[in-house]
Amino acid sequence: MSESVHLDPTDLQILRLLQNDARTTYRDLAAEVGIAASTCLDRVARMRRSGIILGNRLRLDPAKLGRGLEALLLVQVRPHRRELIGPFVERVRSLPASRAVFHLTGPDDYLVHVAVADPGELQRLVLDEFTSRREVARVETRLIFQEWDCGPLLPPTAAG
């Protein structure tokens, strides 16, 4: 686990605003938090260097790209050995339908978020790309009906 970095209230406010809209200009960001644009730029650069800010991402609407059916695949790999993890994860990450892959504890080894066109494509994906692999012992599929974004990720407070 990496060490946490000290953030003051201004840093936290910058992070809140950037998580809501990463395209905010430094001038607008600085005006919102009450500091000079150059100071704001320095603070964001420091948070990038320290690894707090990992990058900016473009969010797309899967349905508008012809991938309106999203699902979570719970995958159990047997045997669950280190030499199988790398190739399995890289194969899953290379699939156009894959949106995220998580390595888990518990009875399931992986959670894979996928977006496909329809139930037939989901079935082909599960059968051809997952259950056909020797190391995959089991796949459970959970359809996603709806997704909600949550608030910005900030460090825990002393009270919470």
C-alpha positions as CSV (number, residue, x, y, z in Angstrom):
1,M,0.0,0.0,0.0
2,S,1.2,3.5,-0.8
3,E,1.6,6.2,1.8
4,S,-1.0,8.9,1.9
5,V,0.0,12.5,1.1
6,H,-1.0,15.5,3.2
7,L,-3.6,17.7,1.5
8,D,-4.7,21.0,2.8
9,P,-8.3,22.3,2.4
10,T,-7.4,24.1,-0.8
11,D,-5.9,20.9,-2.3
12,L,-9.1,19.1,-1.4
13,Q,-11.3,21.8,-3.0
14,I,-9.2,21.5,-6.2
15,L,-9.6,17.8,-6.2
16,R,-13.4,18.0,-5.7
17,L,-13.7,20.4,-8.6
18,L,-11.5,18.5,-10.9
19,Q,-13.3,15.2,-10.2
20,N,-16.6,16.9,-11.2
21,D,-15.0,18.3,-14.4
22,A,-11.4,17.6,-15.3
23,R,-11.5,20.0,-18.2
24,T,-11.9,23.0,-15.9
25,T,-9.2,25.6,-16.8
26,Y,-6.6,26.5,-14.2
27,R,-7.9,30.1,-14.3
28,D,-11.5,29.0,-13.5
29,L,-10.2,26.5,-10.9
30,A,-8.0,29.1,-9.2
31,A,-10.9,31.7,-9.2
32,E,-13.2,29.1,-7.6
33,V,-10.8,28.2,-4.8
34,G,-9.5,31.8,-4.3
35,I,-5.8,31.4,-5.4
36,A,-3.7,32.6,-8.3
37,A,-3.7,30.5,-11.5
38,S,0.0,29.9,-11.2
39,T,-0.4,28.6,-7.6
40,C,-3.2,26.4,-8.8
41,L,-1.1,25.0,-11.6
42,D,1.7,24.3,-9.1
43,R,-0.6,22.5,-6.7
44,V,-2.1,20.3,-9.5
45,A,1.4,19.6,-10.7
46,R,2.5,18.6,-7.2
47,M,-0.5,16.3,-6.8
48,R,0.3,14.7,-10.2
49,R,4.0,14.2,-9.2
50,S,3.0,12.6,-5.9
51,G,0.6,10.2,-7.6
52,I,-2.6,11.5,-6.2
53,I,-3.8,12.6,-9.6
54,L,-3.3,9.6,-11.9
55,G,-4.7,11.2,-15.1
56,N,-7.8,12.4,-16.9
57,R,-10.3,10.1,-18.5
58,L,-12.9,10.6,-21.1
59,R,-16.3,9.0,-20.2
60,L,-18.3,7.6,-23.0
61,D,-21.9,6.4,-23.2
62,P,-21.7,2.7,-24.0
63,A,-25.3,2.6,-25.3
64,K,-24.6,5.4,-27.8
65,L,-21.6,3.3,-29.1
66,G,-23.8,0.3,-29.7
67,R,-22.9,-1.4,-26.4
68,G,-26.1,-0.8,-24.4
69,L,-26.0,-4.0,-22.4
70,E,-23.6,-4.0,-19.5
71,A,-22.8,-6.8,-17.1
72,L,-20.5,-7.8,-14.3
73,L,-18.9,-11.2,-14.7
74,L,-17.7,-13.0,-11.5
75,V,-14.9,-15.3,-12.6
76,Q,-13.3,-18.2,-10.7
77,V,-9.9,-19.3,-11.9
78,R,-8.5,-22.7,-11.0
79,P,-5.8,-23.3,-10.1
80,H,-5.4,-19.7,-8.9
81,R,-1.7,-19.4,-9.4
82,R,0.5,-16.4,-10.1
83,E,1.6,-17.7,-13.5
84,L,-2.0,-17.7,-14.7
85,I,-2.9,-14.3,-13.4
86,G,-0.9,-12.1,-15.8
87,P,-1.9,-13.8,-19.1
88,F,-5.6,-14.1,-18.0
89,V,-5.8,-10.4,-17.0
90,E,-4.0,-9.2,-20.2
91,R,-6.4,-11.3,-22.3
92,V,-9.4,-9.9,-20.5
93,R,-8.1,-6.3,-20.8
94,S,-7.6,-6.8,-24.5
95,L,-11.2,-7.6,-25.2
96,P,-13.1,-4.7,-26.7
97,A,-16.1,-5.4,-24.4
98,S,-14.0,-5.1,-21.2
99,R,-14.4,-1.9,-19.2
100,A,-12.7,-2.8,-15.9
101,V,-11.1,-5.9,-14.3
102,F,-10.8,-6.4,-10.5
103,H,-8.8,-9.1,-8.7
104,L,-10.8,-10.1,-5.7
105,T,-10.7,-12.0,-2.4
106,G,-13.4,-14.6,-1.6
107,P,-14.9,-17.3,-3.7
108,D,-14.6,-15.3,-7.0
109,D,-11.2,-14.4,-8.2
110,Y,-12.1,-11.6,-10.7
111,L,-14.9,-9.2,-11.4
112,V,-15.0,-8.0,-15.0
113,H,-17.2,-5.1,-16.1
114,V,-18.2,-5.6,-19.8
115,A,-20.4,-3.7,-22.3
116,V,-21.9,-5.5,-25.3
117,A,-24.5,-4.9,-27.9
118,D,-27.1,-7.5,-26.9
119,P,-27.7,-10.8,-24.9
120,G,-26.3,-12.9,-27.8
121,E,-23.0,-11.0,-27.8
122,L,-22.8,-11.4,-24.0
123,Q,-23.4,-15.2,-24.4
124,R,-20.7,-15.4,-27.1
125,L,-18.3,-13.4,-24.9
126,V,-18.8,-15.6,-21.9
127,L,-18.6,-18.9,-23.8
128,D,-15.8,-18.0,-26.3
129,E,-13.6,-15.8,-24.1
130,F,-14.1,-17.0,-20.6
131,T,-15.5,-20.5,-20.1
132,S,-13.5,-21.8,-23.0
133,R,-10.3,-21.0,-21.2
134,R,-8.8,-24.0,-19.3
135,E,-8.1,-22.0,-16.1
136,V,-11.7,-20.6,-15.9
137,A,-13.7,-22.8,-13.5
138,R,-16.8,-20.8,-13.3
139,V,-18.4,-17.6,-14.6
140,E,-21.5,-15.9,-13.1
141,T,-23.1,-13.1,-15.0
142,R,-25.0,-10.1,-13.4
143,L,-26.7,-7.6,-15.7
144,I,-26.4,-3.9,-14.8
145,F,-29.7,-2.2,-14.9
146,Q,-28.5,1.2,-13.9
147,E,-25.4,3.0,-12.7
148,W,-25.0,6.1,-10.5
149,D,-21.9,8.2,-10.0
150,C,-20.9,8.9,-6.4
151,G,-19.3,11.9,-4.9
152,P,-15.6,12.7,-5.3
153,L,-13.0,10.5,-3.7
154,L,-11.3,12.4,-0.9
155,P,-9.2,11.2,2.1
156,P,-11.1,10.0,5.2
157,T,-11.8,12.7,7.8
158,A,-10.9,12.3,11.4
159,A,-14.6,11.8,12.2
160,G,-15.3,9.3,9.4
